[in-house]
Every structure is written in structure tokens, then in C-alpha cells.
Amino acid sequence: MEVEVKLRLPSSDSHQKLSNLLSPFHTKTLVQENIFFDTPTSTLASNNAALRLRLYNLDSYSILSLKSKPKLSQGISQVEEHEEPIDPSLARSFSTDPSGLLELTSSSQIMERVKGEFAVDELVCLGGFKNVRGVYDWKGLKLELDETIYDFGVSYEIECESKEPERDKKLIQGFLEENGIDYKYSAINKFAVFLSGKIPATQLRPEIIISLIAVLLGDLRCYKRLGVLMKENFVQSLECTDLALVMF
């Protein structure tokens, strides 16, 4: 079982600021290409599973993984994960010929499970996304700062694999808050973002929304009225894309 703290950063500025703060603790940068596979009828996804090839640093090495039964709540992710190394040149070929993966059954426990447990007899390549990951050794934790590049946009996230996720989450949150870096608990994983085809909207704190709208409208009465709305919990769930609706 892989357990991670996952916190989403709202912007490239937040990502850059955090990268600068963590620079003394930097150990390496990984350029990852993630490619996903499923059946034409989405058998794996419908069973909460994901089959992924990850190629590192211009195909210097690659990993085949099967993730299943994901849970993500309050910034803590839990997922069953099985990984195997795979020859990069072979891995690259599967993006154009996914059927080759099914021929690995005799040498791959992952593909044996895919065919046996999920009854998969045909695979298609779903595509994928790239991820630039900065790795940091900070206060005994391995922090991973991600810039994830999809065809439809870019997202930012900090992750930390942990045996004590609640403790480590508080430690990371404290560091972010001390340095004025906004964040939110990640609500969905990167694969779910990829499938959705859109970057999750950045959710602002209610007091920030109130201040922004009041300043933009230049109306103190608006500020007071929005304060009432906040107390009535109308503003709690507003996202950036909702600002125009409130204003007009």
C-alpha cells in the first residue's frame, strides 16, 4: 500500500516560490513521461485500476505499474501499487503497439494479474502526460514537487510518501503557511485529472474572494453583503471561475 501526502498548489508562482525555498535540500530532478493503457471498454478504470508505463529522463529507465483501489481524502492518498522495471526501448514500443504488453504475461506478474484478475485480452493506449519532479530531502522527509504538463494545461502539486501521513501533512502545511504559500488538499489524482480533460479549478479562501470582489467593485456595501453571504456558507465553495458570476 502506497500512502502519500498530496497538496495542490494554485499557480506557477507558488510552485516557483516553493522550489526556491527548498533549493538547499534539492537532491535530483526527474523528467517523467506517463503513458496509460486500458481496454476499449475501460475495464481497468471501471474497476478503479490504472495500468501505467513511466519513462524517466529521456528513456534512461522505465517502470511498469498497476495501481488499484485508490482513496484520496483530506490530502492523504492511499493506493495499492505493484511496480516492475521494464526495458525502456520495449516500453516505448508499447505506445504504438499495446498488444505487446499482453505478451509479457510469462515474465510480468503485473500483466499476469491484468489478464487474470481483470480478464483483459485487448489493450489500447490512452495517451498520457509529462511530469517534472523536483526531489528534496527536507527534515527527514522525501518531498516531491511536481509540475504536471497535460495537453489541456499545467498543474502543480507537492507529494510526500509517508508512514505517518497525518504528522507529515501537518509539518508540510506548517512550512507552506509560514512562507505564505497557498495550497489545497488534492481532491483527485493525476490520472483522474488526465481522464477528466481539465485542470481542477483553484478554490480560493472565502475571505480572499470577498476582498477581491469588494476591491473590484469599489463598494463597501458589497463587502458587507458578501460578509453576510460567507456566514450563510454561500461563498465557501466558490471557485475562481465563479467570480464573474458573483460580480455580474
C-alpha positions in Angstrom: 0.0 0.0 0.0 1.4 3.4 -1.0 0.5 6.2 1.3 1.2 9.8 0.3 0.5 13.4 1.4 -0.7 15.3 -1.6 -1.2 19.1 -1.6 -2.1 21.1 -4.7 -0.5 24.4 -5.4 -2.6 27.1 -7.2 -0.1 28.5 -9.7 3.3 28.5 -11.2 4.3 31.4 -8.9 3.5 29.2 -5.9 5.5 26.4 -7.4 8.5 28.6 -8.1 8.4 30.1 -4.6 8.4 26.7 -3.0 11.1 25.5 -5.3 13.3 28.4 -4.3 12.7 27.8 -0.6 13.5 24.1 -1.0 16.6 24.5 -3.2 19.1 23.9 -0.4 17.6 20.5 0.1 17.4 19.5 -3.6 18.7 16.1 -4.5 17.6 15.5 -8.1 15.2 16.4 -10.8 13.2 13.7 -12.7 11.6 14.2 -16.1 8.8 11.6 -16.3 6.6 10.6 -19.2 3.5 8.7 -18.1 1.6 6.5 -20.6 -1.6 4.7 -19.7 -3.4 1.7 -21.1 -6.9 0.2 -20.8 -9.3 -1.9 -22.8 -11.6 -0.3 -25.4 -14.4 -0.6 -22.9 -12.4 0.9 -20.0 -12.3 -2.3 -18.0 -9.5 -1.2 -15.7 -10.8 2.2 -15.0 -14.3 0.8 -14.2 -12.6 -1.4 -11.6 -10.6 1.5 -10.1 -7.3 0.4 -11.6 -4.7 2.1 -13.8 -2.0 0.5 -15.9 0.9 2.9 -16.4 4.3 3.0 -18.1 6.6 5.7 -16.7 9.7 6.6 -18.6 12.4 8.6 -16.9 14.9 11.2 -18.1 14.7 10.6 -21.9 14.1 6.9 -21.6 17.1 6.2 -19.3 14.9 3.7 -17.4 11.2 2.8 -17.1 8.7 1.3 -14.7 5.5 -0.6 -15.4 2.9 -0.2 -12.6 -0.6 -1.3 -11.8 -2.4 0.9 -9.3 -5.8 -0.1 -7.8 -8.3 0.8 -5.1 -7.3 4.5 -4.7 -8.5 6.6 -1.8 -7.8 10.3 -1.5 -9.2 12.3 1.4 -8.0 15.4 3.3 -4.8 15.5 1.3 -3.8 11.8 2.1 -3.7 9.3 -0.7 -3.8 5.5 -0.3 -3.5 3.2 -3.2 -2.4 -0.4 -3.8 0.6 -0.4 -6.1 2.6 -3.0 -7.9 5.7 -1.9 -9.8 8.2 -3.7 -12.1 11.2 -2.4 -14.1 11.0 -2.8 -17.8 13.4 -2.2 -20.7 12.9 1.4 -21.9 13.1 0.6 -25.6 10.5 -2.1 -25.2 8.3 0.2 -23.1 8.4 2.9 -25.7 7.2 0.4 -28.4 4.0 -0.3 -26.4 2.7 3.2 -27.0 2.2 2.2 -30.7 1.7 -1.5 -30.2 -0.2 -2.0 -26.8 -0.8 -5.7 -27.6 2.9 -6.3 -26.9 2.2 -5.7 -23.2 -0.2 -8.7 -23.1 2.7 -10.9 -24.4 4.6 -10.3 -21.2 2.4 -12.5 -19.1 5.0 -15.1 -18.6 7.6 -12.6 -17.4 5.4 -10.0 -15.7 3.4 -10.5 -12.6 1.6 -7.2 -13.3 0.4 -8.4 -16.8 -0.5 -11.8 -15.4 -2.7 -10.1 -12.9 -4.2 -7.7 -15.6 -5.1 -10.7 -17.8 -6.2 -13.0 -14.9 -7.9 -10.7 -12.3 -9.4 -8.2 -14.8 -9.9 -10.6 -17.7 -8.1 -8.2 -20.1 -7.4 -9.6 -23.6 -7.0 -6.3 -25.5 -5.3 -3.0 -24.7 -5.4 0.4 -26.2 -3.0 3.3 -25.5 -4.9 6.2 -23.8 -2.0 8.7 -24.1 -0.7 10.4 -21.1 1.2 13.4 -19.7 4.6 14.6 -18.7 5.8 15.5 -15.2 8.9 17.4 -14.0 9.6 16.3 -10.4 12.0 18.0 -8.1 13.1 15.7 -5.2 14.1 17.2 -1.9 15.5 15.7 1.4 13.8 18.0 3.9 13.6 17.3 7.7 13.9 13.6 7.1 11.1 13.6 4.5 11.4 13.0 0.8 9.4 15.8 -0.8 8.4 15.7 -4.4 7.5 18.9 -6.1 5.6 18.3 -9.4 4.9 20.4 -12.4 2.5 18.2 -14.5 2.0 19.1 -18.1 -1.2 17.9 -19.8 -2.4 18.6 -23.3 -5.0 20.9 -21.8 -3.0 22.7 -19.1 -0.4 22.6 -16.3 -1.0 21.7 -12.6 1.3 21.9 -9.5 1.5 19.6 -6.5 3.7 18.6 -3.6 3.8 15.0 -2.5 5.4 13.0 0.2 5.3 9.3 0.7 4.8 8.7 4.4 4.4 6.1 7.1 2.9 8.7 9.4 0.8 10.9 6.9 -1.1 13.0 9.4 2.1 14.0 11.2 3.9 14.7 8.0 1.0 16.6 6.5 0.9 19.0 9.4 4.7 19.5 9.1 4.4 20.4 5.4 1.3 22.5 5.9 3.1 24.5 8.6 6.1 25.2 6.3 3.8 26.4 3.5 1.7 28.6 5.8 4.8 30.1 7.4 6.1 31.1 4.0 2.8 32.4 2.7 2.3 29.7 0.1 -1.4 28.9 -0.6 -2.4 25.3 -1.1 -5.4 23.0 -1.1 -5.8 19.3 -0.4 -5.6 17.4 -3.7 -9.0 16.2 -4.5 -8.3 13.8 -7.3 -5.1 12.1 -8.5 -3.2 12.9 -11.7 -4.7 10.1 -13.7 -8.2 11.3 -12.8 -7.2 14.8 -14.0 -6.0 13.3 -17.2 -9.2 11.4 -17.8 -11.3 14.5 -17.0 -9.5 16.6 -19.6 -9.4 19.7 -17.5 -7.3 21.2 -14.7 -9.2 21.4 -11.4 -10.3 25.0 -10.7 -8.3 26.7 -8.0 -10.5 27.2 -4.9 -9.9 30.5 -3.0 -10.5 31.0 0.7 -13.8 32.9 1.3 -12.1 36.0 2.8 -9.9 36.3 -0.3 -13.0 36.1 -2.6 -14.8 38.8 -0.5 -11.8 41.1 -0.6 -11.2 40.6 -4.4 -14.8 41.3 -5.3 -15.1 44.3 -2.9 -12.0 45.9 -4.3 -13.0 45.3 -7.9 -16.4 46.8 -7.3 -15.2 49.5 -5.0 -18.3 49.2 -2.9 -18.2 48.9 0.9 -21.8 47.8 0.9 -20.8 44.9 -1.4 -18.1 43.9 1.1 -20.6 43.9 4.0 -23.2 42.0 1.9 -20.6 39.4 0.9 -19.7 39.0 4.6 -23.2 38.0 5.3 -23.1 35.5 2.4 -20.0 34.0 3.8 -21.7 33.5 7.1 -24.5 31.8 5.3 -22.0 29.5 3.7 -22.7 30.7 0.1 -19.1 31.6 -0.5 -17.4 28.6 1.0 -17.4 26.7 -2.3 -16.8 29.5 -4.8 -14.1 28.8 -7.3 -12.1 31.2 -9.5 -14.4 30.6 -12.4 -17.4 31.7 -10.3 -16.1 35.2 -9.7 -17.6 36.7 -12.8 -21.0 35.2 -11.8 -20.9 36.8 -8.4 -19.8 40.2 -9.9 -22.3 40.3 -12.7 
